[in-house]
Amino acid sequence: MDKQLIIRAGHGTLSFTVSDGAGNATVYPYAVKSDRSLPANLREAFKEQQFLRALERDGGGKILYDTVLMVASPVMLVPDDIDIDTTPASIDAAYGEIITGYKGEEKFLRSIPELRVKAVFAVDSDLLLVANDNCSHVTVDNVMAPVWTERYLSEYQNDGLHRLFAYFHDKKVSVFSFEQHRIHFANTFDAVHAHDALYYIMFVWKQLGFSQEEDVLYLLGTMPHADWLATRLKTYVRRIERDENYNRNI
């Protein structure tokens, strides 16, 4: 197992996960300064945080660990059987037609072969520049890509039982489901308040026609006002599974 550094950049949040190559991983939350941009916070973290300064470096002073910049930007999904122009300009234009507010940011395309889709997402170019300035080998990924893959491989079965997943992360909730060995639905909503999370989860549950008695709702990650939210959800859904410690990105 290679030594790895994961930089998780959320919505005004930063954290680092350092894997030592022997199966041990340590998570380091970072207190972001609200009066500075996220790239500025990342640059300062590389300068000041002792755990980052202690990592092995090359002759140019760059961290030698395999580094993954994990971002929480919205994702545009494209089925593999649909041909798209993958030139940067075309990808940028297609993304902008579906998802607004990310003009000028660099767009990345990631294939998810298990789900037979391509994921297109935005990355702050300054954030990527800081990562490349401090790390010798940087790859980029989206927070949701490994979550979708892991849930599909571990939970999805073509047995007629429908499952809706709600993953709480970065002050949001990402709701998704699978059908016919593909992603059937995937969207992310603001979830700072438990009432909002309840509304969005149940809206999707009803929109997709899930059964109150037979189908399963999986709640992943740390929910806002978890006990209240779980109690309210149980008035609508009989079968609920919870994993508050779930984090596929570490």
Protein Blocks (a to p, Z undefined) as FASTA:
>chain_A
ZZdddddddehiacddddehnopacdddddddfkbcfklmmmmmmmmmmklmmpccdfko
pafbdcddddfbdcddddfklccdfbfklmmmmmmmmpghiehiacdddddfknopacdd
dddfklmmmmmmmpcbdcdddfklmmmmmmmmmmgccehpacdddddeehiacddddeeh
iafbdcdddffbfklmmmmmmmmmmmnopafklmccddedjdehkllmmmmmmmmpmbdc
ddfkbcfkZZ
